[in-house]
Amino acid sequence: MGITIFIVKLLFSQKPLESILDVSKKKILVIVPHPDDEILGLGGIILQMLRLGGKVHLVYLTDGESCGSWPDREEIKNRRTALSVEVCDRLGLLETDVSRLHLPDGSLTLIGQKGFTETAQRVAQIIEILQPDEVFATHTRDYMNHDHLACAQIAYEAIRQSVAKPQLWYYWVWAWYNLWPWQLIRLNHSKIFRITIKGQLAQKSKLIGLYFNPLTPKGIPWSGQMRKPLWKAMRQPFEVIEKIDVKY
């Protein structure tokens, strides 16, 4: 992970969020595969958006019940949902700023699979109602986690279907783990940005703690165990996003 972080710093320009978005006038929609991904991959950017007067709406696709932290999946669902409510409270978001689709964790549908079009239509309806300027979703390079790849595809198709045409961005979570150094060199560097979150890093760390400090009776975080190399990436004073051109 250390080599990956070094190459990311070397290849991708670091910019303040304001240089990419007119934050104070922006409304963003963040599509989240599981409760915690919004903070792990985009927490610093969300905090900046809210601090600078922007508006944020979160769409949780699943409740994260299949993380394996406890035998009772319904209990995991309830716990992880409650943790996400606490995180949203800390962010200052209202109930109206959050949508939950309650789709089955671990089974989000991919392009061509039964139910994919219907899921994309549900997200497209939210886009039509909220009219966001930007939509953020987990990256296609997050493929080690099935639901993260599905989230990227659902967001892309939802925008393609919608009358509103917001800008699509992908944010990194598992992409940090999946991308090898030589693959980083081949990416489209002009579309990828390191957004500085130095001023938000301490607060982001506290929000991550809200998700991962509460433990099951087995001593495992209710949100599941994250691979150790990813923790190093999540503690960096920047987040990586990629601008995606949707083909209509």
C-alpha positions in Angstrom: 0.0 0.0 0.0 2.9 2.4 0.7 4.1 2.1 -2.9 0.6 2.7 -4.2 0.2 5.8 -2.1 3.6 7.1 -3.2 2.7 6.7 -6.9 -0.7 8.3 -6.4 1.0 11.3 -4.9 3.4 11.4 -7.8 1.0 11.0 -10.7 -2.2 12.7 -9.6 -2.4 16.4 -9.0 -3.6 17.5 -5.6 -6.3 20.2 -5.7 -8.6 21.9 -3.2 -12.2 20.9 -3.7 -13.2 24.5 -4.6 -11.0 24.3 -7.7 -13.1 21.4 -9.0 -16.6 22.4 -7.8 -18.3 25.6 -7.0 -19.0 24.1 -3.6 -21.3 26.7 -2.1 -23.8 26.4 -5.0 -23.6 22.7 -5.4 -25.9 19.9 -4.4 -24.3 16.4 -4.5 -25.8 13.0 -4.4 -23.6 10.3 -2.8 -24.5 6.7 -3.7 -23.3 4.3 -1.0 -23.1 0.5 -1.3 -22.9 -0.1 2.5 -23.0 2.1 5.6 -19.4 3.3 6.1 -18.3 3.6 2.5 -19.4 7.2 2.3 -17.0 8.1 5.1 -14.1 5.8 4.1 -14.0 7.0 0.5 -15.5 10.5 0.6 -15.8 11.6 4.2 -13.4 14.6 3.8 -15.1 15.8 0.7 -18.6 15.5 2.3 -17.4 17.5 5.3 -15.9 20.2 3.1 -19.1 20.4 1.0 -21.2 21.0 4.2 -18.8 23.4 5.7 -18.8 25.6 2.6 -22.5 25.7 2.3 -23.1 22.9 -0.2 -25.9 20.3 0.1 -25.4 16.6 0.4 -27.9 13.7 0.0 -26.9 10.1 0.8 -28.4 7.1 -0.9 -27.6 3.9 1.0 -28.2 1.0 -1.4 -27.9 -1.8 1.2 -27.9 -2.0 5.0 -24.6 -4.0 5.1 -26.1 -7.1 6.7 -23.8 -9.5 5.0 -20.4 -8.3 6.4 -20.2 -11.5 8.6 -19.5 -9.7 11.9 -22.3 -11.6 13.7 -24.4 -14.7 13.0 -27.7 -12.8 13.1 -27.9 -10.7 9.8 -31.0 -8.8 11.0 -29.0 -7.7 14.1 -26.1 -6.6 11.9 -28.6 -4.7 9.7 -30.1 -2.9 12.7 -26.8 -2.1 14.2 -25.2 -0.8 11.0 -28.2 1.3 10.2 -28.2 2.8 13.6 -24.5 3.6 13.2 -25.2 5.4 9.9 -27.9 7.4 11.6 -25.4 8.5 14.2 -22.9 9.5 11.5 -25.5 11.4 9.6 -26.4 13.3 12.8 -22.8 14.2 13.3 -22.6 15.5 9.8 -25.7 17.6 10.4 -27.8 15.8 7.9 -31.6 15.6 8.3 -33.7 12.5 7.7 -34.8 14.2 4.4 -31.1 14.2 3.3 -30.9 10.4 3.4 -32.5 7.7 1.2 -32.3 4.0 2.0 -33.2 1.4 -0.7 -32.7 -1.7 1.6 -31.4 -3.8 -1.3 -29.8 -7.2 -0.4 -26.2 -6.8 0.8 -23.8 -8.8 -1.4 -26.3 -9.3 -4.1 -26.6 -5.9 -5.9 -27.3 -6.6 -9.6 -24.8 -5.9 -12.3 -25.5 -4.8 -15.9 -27.4 -7.5 -17.7 -28.6 -9.2 -14.6 -32.2 -9.4 -13.5 -33.3 -6.4 -11.5 -30.5 -4.1 -12.6 -32.7 -1.9 -14.7 -35.2 -1.5 -12.0 -32.6 -0.5 -9.4 -31.1 2.0 -11.8 -34.6 3.4 -12.4 -35.1 3.8 -8.6 -31.9 5.8 -8.4 -32.8 7.8 -11.5 -36.1 8.8 -9.8 -34.1 10.1 -6.8 -31.9 12.1 -9.2 -35.0 13.6 -10.9 -36.5 14.6 -7.6 -33.4 16.1 -6.1 -31.7 17.5 -9.2 -28.2 17.2 -7.9 -25.3 18.9 -9.7 -22.9 16.1 -9.1 -23.3 12.4 -8.3 -20.6 10.4 -6.5 -20.5 6.6 -6.5 -17.8 3.9 -5.7 -15.4 3.2 -8.5 -15.5 0.4 -11.1 -12.0 -0.4 -9.8 -13.6 -1.3 -6.5 -14.4 -4.7 -8.1 -13.0 -6.8 -5.2 -16.3 -6.0 -3.5 -19.2 -7.0 -5.8 -21.6 -4.3 -4.4 -19.1 -1.5 -5.1 -18.8 -2.4 -8.7 -22.6 -2.7 -8.9 -22.9 0.8 -7.3 -20.7 2.3 -10.0 -22.8 0.6 -12.8 -26.1 1.6 -11.2 -25.0 5.2 -10.9 -23.9 5.4 -14.5 -27.1 3.8 -15.8 -29.3 6.0 -13.5 -27.7 9.2 -14.9 -27.9 7.8 -18.5 -31.7 7.3 -17.9 -32.4 10.5 -16.1 -33.6 13.7 -17.7 -31.3 15.7 -15.4 -27.7 15.1 -16.4 -25.5 15.6 -13.4 -21.8 15.1 -13.5 -20.7 11.6 -12.4 -17.7 11.1 -10.2 -16.3 7.8 -8.9 -14.6 7.7 -5.5 -12.0 5.2 -4.3 -12.5 2.7 -1.5 -11.4 -0.8 -2.6 -9.7 0.7 -5.6 -6.8 1.5 -3.3 -6.3 -2.2 -2.7 -7.1 -3.5 -6.2 -4.8 -1.2 -8.3 -1.3 -2.4 -8.9 1.4 0.3 -9.4 1.8 -0.4 -13.1 -2.0 0.0 -13.5 -1.9 3.4 -11.9 0.5 4.6 -14.6 -2.0 3.6 -17.3 -5.0 5.5 -15.9 -6.3 8.8 -17.4 -4.5 11.2 -15.2 -6.3 14.2 -16.5 -9.6 12.9 -15.0 -8.3 11.8 -11.6 -7.8 14.2 -8.7 -6.4 14.1 -5.2 -8.6 16.3 -3.2 -6.9 17.7 -0.1 -8.8 17.0 3.1 -6.1 17.9 5.6 -8.4 20.2 7.5 -11.1 17.5 7.7 -8.9 14.5 8.4 -9.3 14.5 12.2 -13.1 14.7 11.9 -13.2 12.0 9.3 -11.2 9.7 11.6 -13.8 10.3 14.3 -16.6 9.4 11.9 -14.7 6.2 10.9 -14.5 5.4 14.6 -18.2 5.7 14.9 -18.5 2.9 12.4 -15.7 0.7 13.5 -15.3 1.1 17.3 -18.6 -0.5 18.3 -17.9 -4.3 18.7 -20.0 -7.4 18.6 -19.8 -9.8 21.6 -17.1 -11.6 19.5 -15.0 -8.5 19.6 -15.4 -7.8 15.8 -16.6 -4.4 14.6 -20.3 -4.5 13.7 -19.3 -2.9 10.4 -16.9 -5.8 9.7 -13.2 -6.2 9.5 -11.4 -4.0 6.9 -8.1 -5.2 5.5 -5.1 -3.6 7.2 -3.5 -2.0 4.1 -6.7 -0.1 3.5 -6.5 1.7 6.9 -3.3 3.4 5.7 -5.1 4.7 2.6 -8.0 6.0 4.6 -5.7 8.0 6.9 -4.2 10.0 4.0 -4.9 13.8 3.9 -6.5 13.5 0.6 -9.2 11.5 -1.2 -9.2 10.3 -4.8 -12.1 11.0 -7.2 -12.4 10.5 -11.0 -14.5 12.5 -13.4 -16.6 10.2 -15.6 -18.1 11.0 -18.9 -21.5 9.3 -19.3 -22.3 8.3 -22.9 -25.9 8.9 -23.7 
